[in-house]
Amino acid sequence: MKGGEKMSIRFKIKACSLIIVVLLVSIFSISVFSAQQYDLLVMSSVIGGIGFQYSSGVARVLGVVLPDARVTMEATSGYIDNAKRLYAGFGDLGIVSHDTAREVYLNEGAFGGKGTSLLTIAPIHILYWNLVVNEDSPIKTIWDLEGKRVNLQPKGSSAESTAAKLFEALKINIIPSYYRHTEAAEGMRTGAIDSHWQGGSNPTWMEYSVRKPVRVIEFSDEDVAKIRKELPFLSKVSFPAGDYYEGSGNVQVVGTWALLMCRENLEEDVVYEITKGMYEHKDLMLAAHPGAADMGLDKVLDCTVPYHPGAIKYYQENGVQIPSELIP
């Protein structure tokens, strides 16, 4: 074989080897890219509070259905704070109260600027707004709270905002405090506060009621009518107080939905998997808080804020017809 032919053969072998290496590198790169992790930041709530428990359930669902996602929970002061942070471009998803979600959608109040649009993924739970007092308290109705010390939870939370609006609507003058659940329970025990306002219940108050019996103040039909005249986003609901407090039954209070929402540009396939996971892994939500029993495909149309396309895809696949006003 001549020298030139040998060089030609060696060149062809090297060229083929180079092509194979390039192909292997390309295949490896595609494989690595397809399994590449990404971050999801969940706005939660006050640590130890009801919203934090539900948000923990959401994070657990994400961990199951999105194995490539690095899920981080960020503590906030509540559902209103979640909306403000998401609107400002911080985070990917979080639970927001229905009335606040409406404000974001309609660009009202604190959401009148040019922020990030938010879309709904799923109704998560009903906020059963209720007032707890000690069983032996002389306070029987909401009107008995005139001049009394009522804890509304931290400023900026959905609890504080809703309570302030409610007492203003009823023209009831209270002495407000803004303690977290643990401090509020201690205040009730020592007599520093007369009542505590919350959206459901949480372990702090369940434990408290074991040591010292409590009672939930019932709202009459007349009370609810007066409240709804000024605050139509609140509805009459039956709070299953017996699920949380020994010896209690169902109590009539007011409530509104809390919605899992996300930034509008979150990828459709990601939102689809999240939506699917919320229903198929509802047990994880129930483990976080029993109030997740409120969730269901039959509740989807209770929402009045448009859904994300990824969520719409899942709902339509499962027989829920989304009306045009809920399609962005």
Number of C-alpha atoms within 10 A of each C-alpha: 5 6 7 9 10 11 11 11 11 12 12 12 12 12 12 12 12 12 12 12 12 12 12 12 12 12 12 12 11 12 11 11 10 10 11 10 13 11 12 18 17 25 29 30 29 20 16 15 23 24 29 25 22 27 27 21 23 27 21 19 24 24 16 14 18 18 12 15 18 13 17 14 19 17 18 19 22 29 28 23 23 30 28 18 19 24 21 15 13 16 20 19 29 31 32 31 26 25 22 25 27 17 16 24 17 12 15 12 10 12 20 12 12 9 15 20 17 24 27 31 28 28 26 27 25 23 25 26 21 25 24 21 21 20 14 10 11 10 19 14 14 16 15 11 18 15 12 16 19 26 31 27 27 18 16 16 21 28 24 22 16 20 22 15 14 18 17 14 15 14 11 16 14 16 14 19 18 18 18 18 26 14 14 25 22 14 17 21 15 10 12 15 20 23 27 26 22 23 21 19 23 18 16 15 20 17 13 18 19 11 10 14 16 21 23 25 18 20 21 15 12 9 17 18 15 15 23 17 11 14 16 12 16 23 17 19 19 15 23 16 20 12 15 18 20 14 12 15 15 14 20 21 23 24 20 20 22 23 25 24 28 27 20 18 13 17 12 16 13 16 23 19 17 24 25 22 20 25 16 12 17 19 16 21 25 17 14 19 22 15 21 20 14 14 19 15 13 9 14 19 15 10 18 15 25 22 25 27 22 21 23 24 19 17 20 11 10 11 9 15 12 16 9 8 10 16 13 11
